[in-house]
Amino acid sequence: LMSDFIPMPQGGGRFQGRGGNRNNHRNNRRGRGWGGRGGRGGRGGRGGRGRGYRGRGRGGNNRSNNSNPADFSFDKITEIGEPSTGSISIAVEGCCHGELDRIYERIEDHQKKTGQRIDLLICCGDFQSHRNAGDFLSSSIPPKYRRLGTFPRYYAEEKKAPILTLFIGGNHEASQPLRELYLGGWVAPNIYYLGAAGVVRYGGLRIGGISGIYKSHDYKMGQYESPPYDRSTLRSVYHVRNVDAYRMKCLQHSGERLDVMVSHDWPLGIYQHGNANELLRKKPFFRQEVEQNALGSPANQEILFAIKPKRWFSAHLHVKFEATVVHGNETNKPSNENETAQLVPSQVAQKDAAHDKPEATKKIDEASAATTEEETTFHGLESSNSNCNGPDLTELMTKFLALDKCLPRRQYLSVIHIPVGAAHSEEEEEARFEYDPEWLAIVRKTNHLTCKQKRPVSVPSDPMEVSVEETNWVKERIVEQNGSLSIPRNFCRTVPIYSHPMFEGRCQPFPAMGNPQTDTLLSILDLGHSITVPFDSSSLLDGDIEDENEIDIDDILEDEDGARDIPQDENEIEIDDLSDENGDGPEVPPLDGTKNATSDEKEIKVDNEPSTENTKDVAEDENEIALSSEEEGDDCAGQPSSGPVVKKVRYGE
């Protein structure tokens, strides 16, 4: 019955359940309340037992009727580390999905409650930097989910990000503007895209990242996609390529580890280093991938073991998960990326129990311990510096953190306090992003690997190393151009903003147009365009998109004397060919029924007044076109008539 489908609280059943709360009339349709047995179930969601709108199921936690599902005040921001004057506070966010305003509001609320300043926001993909409706044509987003979100106002500079923001790309992005910033750049004031792969410095920290997700069939292909995108390239354009992963692995020769690494995909097998049982409890449909060792990106796993960053942040799987990878244990590395691990749930539990114990607390063989008189030293978090001759395990660890997407009551935001040594105060000048010369030297040295063709690309098996001279050359070029290593705040709009009239109807795809930020950086590195194209300053800022089906009706040119030359069209029907011979006024063609030598059989005959000879009565017609004129004949040139004269022309003559 339609009367049964009235709005009900979440967890409601169709009829009254056994027992439960009956404090108001709505409880009679709720079931037993907090997780109890309900009636036959109805439209109310996780309602009573029986067949309901969402199928069978027991009653769930029914919150108060006054709870607002969009109220983000329920979210709890977890903090890692201790804030101090010698630390940088970074807010890490999972999948943004265009909810910039909500994220900034949540961070601002946290700052007010704690009195702590957040220095930097890092978003781990699915940022959705859509500037206008036209960017949906370069996005792999189903039409029913297409929503501009709040980013267009930041691109239009109607708003400015209150916190310096850094992000990498995911699998739901505006791919065209991000491809134009292949090496990174500003997408809006105070919002920086790290590029397909990139490294920057901030306040003493070294931050790297890689965009996109892994797909084996595109991993070794060239980056052949270009606008306009079809159904296939809409997806392949955001797939990670081996060239970008290879460049990241070249950092293994660096004398300085990354403090932070950011990706959208998880590294393959990262669940083995955390609480896998808890992960499967939250996401039971991951079980098959876990058992087949297929959960995560093999490319990111290779990067993880190659460069050993101190921290790694990810998103994509929409669940919060923490893990700790201890490097130096070769058993953690796969023999090949296609190797499967026959991991049954019991083995997952055993692995989880083993990884819950620190390395230093593992059991030591009692026999070997009894037969030796040497002092046994444990290396770990609590080890003493006096008797420790081995490497400190804290220097060989990667702390992994994955976060959820921005939704109510979801764990999508955390705050990390990272010590950097040098104390800073709020009165000091705000820290800025800086170029990493070593990374740009790697990009320059591997530029020959960049391919824009649809063919496999081979990369060396061993990551190459850049010399000190190559790094210093890049550093000198940057300082010579910009005065320092700071990344210039040179954001500029390249397409019209979201409110432009051109986006009111059906949008046309944007042509490949480039970005001046990419032009500037390539000029510093003395490189040409390979993936991108040079920026055309006359492209689309005025909203003029060239359409091959467009009929040009306003192409008027002026010569040096100011005269206008209207281009002729062979399909043009000329109905107003008035010429001025004497300069006294327009010469009107004769209206007495005679024809000029240049007249045509299909000429439209215009009668000013009925002639006295061969007069024909013309019946009134609803399709009749009435033309009025204030000037008539050669004798009346330049003199107004006593009133408007109606010229009657039958439609079709």
C-alpha positions in Angstrom: 0.0 0.0 0.0 1.2 3.5 -0.8 0.2 4.6 2.6 2.8 2.3 4.1 5.6 4.2 2.3 5.6 7.3 4.5 8.9 8.8 5.6 10.4 6.8 8.5 13.6 7.1 10.6 16.5 4.9 9.4 16.0 1.4 10.7 12.2 1.5 10.7 10.0 -1.5 10.1 6.6 -1.6 8.5 4.6 -2.7 11.5 5.1 -2.6 15.2 7.8 -4.9 16.5 8.0 -6.9 19.7 8.6 -4.7 22.7 10.9 -1.7 22.2 10.4 2.0 22.6 6.9 3.3 22.1 7.3 6.9 23.3 5.8 8.5 20.2 3.7 7.5 17.3 6.7 7.1 15.0 8.2 4.4 17.2 5.2 2.2 16.3 6.8 1.8 12.9 10.4 1.6 14.1 10.7 -1.9 15.5 12.4 -2.5 18.7 14.7 0.5 18.7 18.4 0.1 19.1 19.3 -3.0 17.1 16.3 -5.0 18.3 14.0 -7.2 16.3 11.5 -5.3 14.2 8.4 -6.1 12.3 8.3 -7.2 8.6 10.5 -4.3 7.5 9.6 -1.4 5.4 11.0 1.5 3.5 12.8 2.7 6.6 16.2 1.3 5.6 18.0 -1.1 8.1 14.6 -1.8 9.6 13.0 -4.7 11.1 13.5 -8.4 10.2 11.8 -9.4 7.0 11.6 -8.1 3.5 11.8 -4.4 3.5 12.9 -1.6 1.1 16.6 -2.6 1.6 16.0 -6.3 1.9 16.2 -8.5 4.9 18.2 -7.6 8.0 18.1 -6.9 11.7 17.4 -3.5 13.2 20.3 -1.2 13.4 21.3 1.7 15.6 18.4 4.1 15.3 19.7 7.6 16.0 17.6 10.4 17.3 15.0 11.9 15.0 16.7 15.2 15.4 20.1 14.0 13.9 21.0 15.6 10.7 22.6 13.1 8.2 24.6 16.0 6.7 25.9 17.2 10.0 29.7 16.9 9.9 30.0 17.7 13.6 29.9 14.0 14.4 33.3 13.5 12.6 36.2 13.1 15.0 39.6 14.1 13.7 42.3 11.9 15.0 45.7 13.4 15.7 49.0 11.6 15.3 52.1 13.0 17.1 52.4 15.9 19.5 52.1 19.6 18.3 55.0 21.8 19.1 56.8 24.9 17.9 59.2 22.7 16.1 56.6 20.7 14.2 54.5 21.1 11.1 50.8 20.2 11.4 49.4 18.6 8.3 45.8 17.8 7.7 45.5 14.6 5.6 42.2 14.0 3.7 41.1 10.9 1.8 38.9 11.3 -1.3 37.7 14.9 -1.7 35.0 14.5 -4.4 34.6 18.2 -4.7 33.7 18.9 -1.1 36.3 21.6 -0.5 34.0 23.8 1.6 33.1 21.1 4.0 36.8 20.1 4.4 37.9 23.6 5.1 35.0 24.2 7.5 35.9 21.0 9.4 39.6 22.0 9.7 38.6 25.6 10.8 36.3 24.1 13.5 39.2 21.8 14.7 41.6 24.8 14.9 39.1 26.8 17.0 38.5 23.9 19.4 42.1 22.9 19.8 43.8 26.3 19.3 46.3 24.6 17.0 47.1 26.0 13.5 47.0 23.6 10.6 49.8 24.5 8.2 49.0 22.3 5.2 46.2 20.2 3.7 47.0 17.1 1.6 44.3 15.5 -0.4 44.9 11.9 -1.6 43.0 12.0 -4.9 39.6 12.3 -6.5 39.9 16.0 -5.9 37.6 16.8 -8.8 39.1 20.2 -9.8 36.3 20.8 -12.4 36.4 24.5 -13.4 33.1 24.5 -15.2 30.6 22.1 -16.8 32.8 21.6 -19.8 35.4 19.7 -17.8 32.9 16.8 -17.4 33.7 15.9 -21.0 37.2 14.9 -19.8 36.0 13.1 -16.6 35.1 9.4 -16.1 32.0 10.3 -14.0 28.6 8.9 -14.8 26.1 11.7 -15.7 23.9 11.1 -12.7 26.8 11.8 -10.4 28.1 14.9 -12.2 28.1 17.8 -9.8 30.5 20.7 -9.9 31.0 20.9 -6.2 32.6 23.9 -4.7 35.9 24.1 -6.5 34.7 26.3 -9.4 34.4 29.3 -7.0 38.0 28.9 -6.1 39.0 28.7 -9.7 36.9 31.8 -10.4 38.7 33.5 -7.5 35.4 34.2 -5.7 36.9 32.3 -2.8 40.5 31.6 -1.7 41.6 28.4 0.0 42.2 29.4 3.7 44.9 26.7 4.0 47.7 25.9 1.6 46.5 22.8 -0.2 48.4 20.0 -2.1 46.7 17.2 -4.0 47.4 14.3 -6.4 45.0 12.9 -9.0 42.7 9.9 -8.6 40.3 8.1 -11.0 37.6 10.7 -10.8 39.2 13.9 -12.0 39.0 16.6 -14.6 41.7 15.0 -16.6 42.3 17.6 -19.3 43.3 20.5 -17.0 45.5 18.1 -14.9 47.2 16.8 -18.1 48.0 20.4 -19.0 49.8 20.6 -15.7 51.7 17.3 -16.2 54.7 18.5 -14.1 52.5 20.2 -11.5 51.1 23.7 -11.0 48.4 25.8 -9.4 44.8 25.0 -10.2 43.6 27.9 -8.1 45.1 30.4 -5.7 46.6 28.4 -2.8 45.8 25.0 -4.3 48.6 23.1 -5.9 48.5 20.0 -8.1 51.6 17.8 -7.7 51.5 16.5 -11.2 51.4 13.0 -12.7 54.4 12.4 -10.4 56.3 15.0 -8.5 58.2 16.1 -5.5 58.1 19.5 -3.7 59.5 20.9 -0.4 57.5 22.6 2.3 58.9 24.0 5.6 61.8 21.5 5.7 59.7 18.5 4.6 60.2 16.6 1.3 56.8 15.6 -0.1 56.3 13.3 -3.1 53.3 11.8 -4.9 52.0 9.9 -7.9 48.6 10.4 -9.4 46.1 7.9 -10.9 45.4 4.2 -10.4 47.1 1.1 -11.6 45.8 -1.0 -14.6 48.2 -3.6 -16.0 47.0 -3.1 -19.7 48.0 0.6 -19.7 50.9 0.6 -17.3 53.6 0.2 -20.0 51.9 2.2 -22.7 52.7 5.7 -23.8 50.6 8.6 -22.7 48.7 8.9 -26.0 45.4 10.4 -24.7 44.5 13.8 -26.0 41.2 15.8 -26.1 38.5 15.2 -27.2 38.4 12.0 -25.2 36.4 8.9 -26.1 34.9 6.3 -23.7 38.2 4.4 -23.7 40.7 7.3 -23.2 38.4 8.9 -20.5 39.6 6.0 -18.3 43.1 5.3 -19.6 44.2 8.9 -19.2 44.3 8.5 -15.4 46.1 5.1 -15.4 49.6 5.2 -13.9 52.4 4.7 -16.4 55.7 3.0 -15.9 57.7 6.1 -16.8 56.3 8.1 -13.9 56.8 5.1 -11.5 60.4 4.7 -12.8 61.1 8.4 -12.1 59.9 8.0 -8.5 62.1 4.9 -8.0 65.1 6.9 -9.1 64.9 8.7 -5.7 66.3 5.6 -4.1 69.8 7.0 -4.8 69.0 10.2 -3.0 70.7 10.9 0.3 67.5 12.2 1.7 64.3 10.1 2.2 60.9 11.5 1.5 59.1 12.6 4.6 55.7 12.1 3.0 54.6 10.0 -0.1 51.0 10.4 -1.4 49.1 8.2 -3.8 45.5 7.4 -4.6 46.0 3.6 -4.9 47.3 1.6 -1.9 50.6 -0.2 -2.3 50.0 -3.9 -3.1 50.0 -6.1 0.0 50.0 -3.2 2.5 47.2 -4.9 4.4 49.8 -7.6 5.5 51.4 -4.9 7.7 48.3 -3.8 9.5 45.1 -5.2 11.1 43.8 -7.3 8.2 41.0 -8.7 10.2 39.7 -5.3 11.1 39.9 -4.3 7.4 37.9 -7.3 6.3 35.3 -6.6 9.0 34.8 -3.2 7.6 35.0 -4.2 3.9 34.2 -7.9 3.7 34.1 -7.8 -0.1 37.9 -7.3 -0.1 38.4 -10.9 1.1 38.9 -12.4 -2.3 41.5 -9.8 -3.3 43.3 -10.2 0.0 43.4 -14.0 -0.4 44.7 -13.6 -4.0 47.2 -10.9 -3.0 45.6 -8.5 -5.5 44.5 -5.6 -3.3 46.6 -2.6 -4.2 49.0 -1.3 -6.8 52.1 -3.3 -7.8 53.7 -0.1 -9.0 53.2 1.6 -5.7 54.6 -1.4 -3.9 57.8 -1.2 -6.0 58.1 2.5 -5.1 57.5 1.8 -1.4 60.4 -0.7 -1.2 62.6 1.3 -3.4 62.5 4.8 -1.8 61.3 3.8 1.7 59.4 7.0 2.6 58.8 7.8 6.2 55.0 8.2 5.8 52.6 7.1 3.0 49.1 8.5 2.7 46.4 7.0 0.4 42.7 6.9 -0.2 40.6 5.2 -3.0 39.2 2.3 -1.1 37.0 4.5 1.2 38.1 3.1 4.5 40.5 4.1 7.2 43.5 1.8 7.6 46.8 2.0 9.3 49.9 -0.1 8.8 53.7 -0.1 9.6 56.1 -1.5 7.1 59.5 -2.5 8.5 62.1 -2.3 5.7 65.1 -4.6 5.4 62.9 -7.8 5.6 63.2 -9.2 2.1 60.4 -11.7 2.8 57.9 -8.8 2.4 58.9 -8.3 -1.2 57.0 -10.3 -3.9 59.1 -12.4 -6.3 56.9 -11.0 -9.2 53.9 -8.9 -9.5 51.7 -11.8 -10.7 52.5 -14.0 -7.7 49.4 -14.9 -5.7 49.4 -15.5 -2.0 47.1 -18.3 -0.9 46.0 -16.4 2.2 43.0 -17.9 3.9 41.1 -16.1 6.7 42.9 -18.0 9.4 46.3 -17.1 7.9 45.1 -13.5 7.8 44.5 -13.7 11.6 47.9 -15.3 12.2 49.7 -12.6 10.1 47.7 -9.9 11.9 48.8 -11.3 15.3 52.4 -11.5 14.2 52.4 -7.9 12.9 50.7 -6.6 16.1 53.9 -7.5 18.0 57.0 -5.2 17.6 60.0 -6.8 16.0 62.0 -6.4 19.3 59.5 -8.6 21.3 59.6 -11.7 19.1 60.6 -14.8 20.9 64.3 -15.8 20.9 65.3 -19.4 20.8 66.0 -20.4 24.4 68.8 -22.8 23.5 70.8 -20.3 21.6 70.2 -17.7 24.3 71.5 -20.1 27.0 74.7 -21.1 25.2 75.9 -17.5 24.6 77.3 -15.0 27.1 77.1 -12.1 24.8 74.8 -9.3 25.7 71.5 -9.4 23.7 70.5 -5.9 22.5 67.0 -5.2 21.3 66.6 -2.6 18.6 63.3 -0.8 18.4 61.2 2.1 19.7 62.4 1.6 23.3 66.1 0.6 22.6 68.9 2.3 24.4 71.5 4.4 22.6 74.3 3.2 24.8 74.5 -0.5 23.7 72.9 -0.1 20.2 75.3 -0.7 17.4 72.7 -1.7 14.8 70.4 0.5 12.7 67.5 2.1 14.5 64.3 0.5 13.2 62.5 3.9 13.4 64.7 4.9 10.5 63.7 1.9 8.4 59.9 2.2 8.8 57.1 3.5 6.7 54.0 4.6 8.5 51.0 4.0 6.2 47.6 5.7 6.6 44.6 5.4 4.3 41.5 7.5 4.8 37.8 7.5 3.8 35.9 9.9 1.5 34.3 13.1 2.7 30.9 12.0 4.1 29.2 12.4 7.5 30.4 10.1 10.2 33.3 8.8 8.1 36.9 8.9 9.0 38.2 11.0 6.1 40.4 13.5 8.0 43.4 13.2 10.3 46.0 15.6 11.6 49.7 14.6 11.6 52.3 16.6 13.6 55.7 16.1 12.0 58.8 17.5 13.9 61.1 19.5 11.6 63.6 20.8 14.2 63.4 24.5 13.6 60.8 26.3 15.7 58.4 28.6 13.9 55.7 31.1 15.1 52.5 32.4 13.7 54.1 35.8 13.1 56.6 34.3 10.7 56.1 34.5 7.0 53.9 31.6 5.7 55.9 28.7 4.4 55.8 28.2 0.6 56.2 25.3 -1.7 59.7 25.0 -3.2 61.0 23.1 -6.2 63.0 20.0 -5.5 66.1 20.3 -7.8 67.0 16.6 -7.6 63.5 15.6 -8.7 63.6 18.1 -11.6 67.0 16.8 -12.6 65.5 13.3 -12.8 62.6 14.6 -14.9 65.1 16.2 -17.2 67.4 13.2 -17.5 64.5 10.8 -18.2 62.6 13.1 -20.6 63.6 10.8 -23.5 61.4 8.1 -22.0 58.2 10.3 -22.4 56.1 9.0 -25.3 52.8 10.3 -26.7 52.2 7.4 -29.0 50.0 4.4 -28.3 52.8 1.8 -28.0 54.7 0.1 -25.3 57.5 2.0 -23.6 60.5 0.3 -22.1 62.3 1.7 -19.1 65.7 0.6 -17.7 65.6 -2.2 -15.2 67.8 -0.3 -12.7 66.8 3.3 -11.7 69.3 5.8 -12.9 71.2 8.3 -10.7 71.6 12.0 -11.3 74.9 13.6 -10.5 75.5 16.5 -8.2 76.4 18.6 -11.3 73.1 17.9 -12.9 71.2 18.8 -9.7 73.2 22.0 -9.3 72.5 23.0 -12.9 68.8 22.8 -12.3 69.1 24.7 -9.0 71.0 27.5 -10.7 68.5 27.8 -13.5 65.6 28.1 -11.1 67.3 30.7 -8.9 68.3 32.6 -12.0 64.7 32.7 -13.3 62.7 33.1 -10.0 65.3 34.5 -7.6 64.8 31.5 -5.3 63.7 27.9 -5.2 60.1 29.0 -4.2 57.5 27.9 -6.7 56.0 31.2 -8.1 52.4 31.8 -7.5 51.7 32.2 -11.2 48.2 30.8 -11.4 46.1 32.1 -14.3 42.8 31.1 -15.7 42.9 29.4 -19.1 39.1 28.8 -19.7 36.0 30.8 -18.7 34.5 30.4 -15.3 31.5 28.3 -14.4 29.0 31.1 -14.8 29.8 31.9 -18.4 26.8 31.7 -20.7 28.6 29.2 -22.9 27.9 26.5 -20.3 24.2 27.0 -20.1 23.5 24.6 -22.9 25.3 21.7 -24.4 29.0 22.1 -24.0 31.6 21.5 -26.7 34.9 19.7 -25.8 37.8 22.0 -25.1 40.7 21.7 -27.5 44.2 21.0 -26.2 45.4 24.4 -25.1 48.3 24.0 -22.6 49.1 26.0 -19.5 51.6 28.9 -19.1 52.9 27.4 -15.9 54.0 24.3 -17.8 55.6 26.5 -20.5 57.6 28.4 -17.8 58.9 25.2 -16.1 59.9 23.5 -19.3 61.7 26.7 -20.3 63.7 26.5 -17.1 64.6 22.9 -17.7 65.4 23.6 -21.3 62.9 21.0 -22.5 60.3 21.0 -25.2 56.7 19.9 -25.0 56.1 16.1 -25.3 52.9 15.4 -23.4 51.6 18.9 -23.3 51.2 21.7 -25.9 52.2 25.4 -25.7 49.6 27.6 -24.2 47.7 29.8 -26.7 46.8 33.1 -25.0 44.0 33.7 -27.5 42.3 30.4 -26.8 39.2 30.4 -24.6 39.2 33.2 -22.1 36.5 35.0 -24.0 34.4 31.8 -24.3 35.0 31.4 -28.0 35.1 27.7 -28.7 35.5 26.8 -32.4 32.9 24.4 -33.6 33.3 22.7 -37.0 29.5 22.8 -37.4 29.3 26.5 -36.5 27.8 29.0 -39.1 29.8 32.2 -39.0 27.5 35.1 -39.4 29.6 37.9 -37.8 32.9 37.8 -39.6 33.2 41.5 -40.4 36.6 42.9 -41.2 37.8 46.5 -41.4 40.4 47.8 -43.8 42.8 50.7 -43.2 40.2 53.3 -44.1 37.7 51.9 -41.6 35.4 50.5 -44.3 33.8 47.2 -43.5 34.1 44.3 -45.9 31.4 41.7 -45.5 32.4 38.4 -46.9 30.1 37.0 -49.5 28.4 33.7 -49.2 27.5 31.7 -52.2 24.3 30.5 -50.5 23.3 34.1 -49.5 19.9 35.4 -50.7 20.3 39.1 -51.4 17.1 41.0 -50.6 18.4 44.5 -49.9 20.8 45.5 -52.6 20.6 49.3 -52.3 23.3 51.4 -53.9 24.1 55.1 -53.6 25.2 56.4 -57.0 24.9 60.2 -56.5 25.7 60.4 -52.8 22.3 62.0 -52.3 20.7 59.0 -50.8 19.8 55.4 -51.5 18.5 54.6 -55.0 15.4 52.4 -54.7 14.9 49.9 -57.4 11.8 50.6 -59.6 8.6 49.3 -58.1 6.5 49.6 -61.3 6.8 45.9 -62.2 9.8 46.3 -64.5 13.0 44.4 -64.0 16.6 45.4 -64.1 19.0 43.6 -66.4 20.5 41.9 -63.4 17.3 40.7 -61.9 16.6 37.1 -61.4 13.5 34.9 -62.0 13.5 34.1 -58.3 13.6 37.7 -57.3 11.3 38.7 -54.5 8.9 41.2 -55.8 8.1 44.1 -53.5 5.1 46.3 -54.3 4.9 49.6 -52.6 1.6 50.7 -53.9 -0.8 48.9 -56.3 -0.2 50.1 -59.9 -3.1 51.5 -61.9 -2.4 48.9 -64.7 -3.1 45.3 -64.3 -4.1 45.8 -60.7 -4.6 42.5 -58.8 -6.3 42.3 -55.5 -4.0 40.5 -53.0 -5.9 38.6 -50.3 -4.8 39.0 -46.8 -2.7 36.1 -45.7 -1.4 35.1 -42.2 2.0 34.3 -43.7 2.2 37.8 -45.3 5.4 39.7 -44.5 4.9 43.5 -44.0 7.9 45.8 -44.7 7.7 49.4 -43.8 9.9 52.2 -45.1 10.1 55.9 -44.5 11.8 56.8 -47.8 10.3 56.2 -51.2 11.5 56.7 -54.8 14.1 58.9 -56.4 12.0 62.0 -56.1 11.7 61.6 -52.3 15.2 60.6 -51.6 16.2 61.8 -48.2 12.7 63.2 -47.4 10.5 61.4 -45.0 7.0 60.4 -46.2 3.8 61.4 -44.5 3.7 58.0 -42.9 5.0 54.5 -43.0 4.2 52.7 -46.2 3.4 49.0 -45.9 5.0 46.7 -48.5 3.1 43.5 -48.8 5.0 40.4 -49.8 3.4 37.0 -49.9 5.4 34.3 -48.2 7.1 32.1 -50.7 7.0 34.5 -53.7 
